[in-house]
Amino acid sequence: RFTPSTEDHTKLLQELQDAGIDFWTGPSPPGKTSDAMFSPEQQVDLLNKA
């Protein structure tokens, strides 16, 4: 679950969705929650890019 606090955070969530991350809700505007599901491989890729 993500809760973006800025428009930049929302844009990042949109980029994740565009890259194939499965969002159940969202990407949401700042202050609203977004729920996403990551495969184990996507989790590793995301953590390696952080």
C-alpha positions as CSV (number, residue, x, y, z in Angstrom):
1,R,0.0,0.0,0.0
2,F,1.3,3.4,-1.0
3,T,0.1,6.9,0.1
4,P,1.8,9.4,-2.1
5,S,2.4,12.8,-0.5
6,T,3.3,14.8,-3.6
7,E,2.4,14.9,-7.3
8,D,5.9,13.6,-8.0
9,H,5.1,10.5,-5.9
10,T,1.9,10.0,-7.9
11,K,3.9,10.3,-11.1
12,L,6.3,7.6,-9.9
13,L,3.4,5.3,-9.1
14,Q,2.0,6.0,-12.7
15,E,5.4,5.0,-14.1
16,L,5.3,1.8,-12.1
17,Q,1.9,1.0,-13.5
18,D,3.1,1.8,-17.0
19,A,6.0,-0.6,-16.4
20,G,3.6,-3.4,-15.7
21,I,3.0,-3.3,-11.9
22,D,-0.5,-4.5,-11.1
23,F,-2.5,-1.8,-9.2
24,W,-5.7,-2.7,-7.6
25,T,-6.4,0.9,-6.7
26,G,-4.6,3.9,-8.0
27,P,-2.2,5.4,-8.8
28,S,-3.9,7.9,-6.5
29,P,-3.6,11.6,-5.9
30,P,-1.6,12.8,-3.0
31,G,-3.1,11.8,0.4
32,K,-5.1,8.8,-1.1
33,T,-3.9,5.2,-0.8
34,S,-2.9,3.0,-3.8
35,D,-2.7,-0.8,-3.6
36,A,-0.4,-2.7,-5.9
37,M,0.8,-6.3,-6.2
38,F,4.4,-7.2,-7.1
39,S,5.7,-10.5,-8.2
40,P,8.9,-11.7,-6.3
41,E,10.9,-10.8,-9.4
42,Q,9.4,-7.3,-9.6
43,Q,10.2,-6.8,-5.9
44,V,13.9,-7.6,-6.4
45,D,14.1,-5.4,-9.5
46,L,12.4,-2.5,-7.6
47,L,14.7,-2.8,-4.6
48,N,17.8,-3.0,-6.8
49,K,16.8,0.3,-8.4
50,A,16.1,2.1,-5.1
